Amino acid sequence: MAEIASVAHIRAGEGILKWTLLITLVIALAIVIAGCVLVYLGASGQSEMSLFGSTVSTTSVGVIGIFCGTVLGILNTRRILKAVERLGALP
């Protein structure tokens, strides 16, 4: 019986989770593509960024864009999968 309830919870949240994932991946892809365009165009400038205890230092602005888009996509996808896991664990 608990298995049926958890499936019902997941199905109830399915729509919002799908839209959230789609919008996140579109935004992340746009940021990555913009970063690739900046790398191609040769946009330069000293850029430094600290994230999760790591520091990225580069002279290409596009590399930072690619990094930010990738991190956004990965972290939000993990967050959505965690939400599905939590919905499945509800009684």
Number of C-alpha atoms within 10 A of each C-alpha: 6 11 11 10 15 19 14 15 17 19 14 12 13 13 11 10 18 12 11 15 18 13 13 19 19 14 14 23 17 15 22 23 16 17 23 18 15 19 18 10 10 13 14 14 11 9 14 13 12 9 9 5 6 8 10 13 14 15 14 18 20 26 22 23 22 23 16 17 23 16 14 18 21 13 12 16 18 12 13 15 14 12 15 18 13 13 19 19 15 14 11
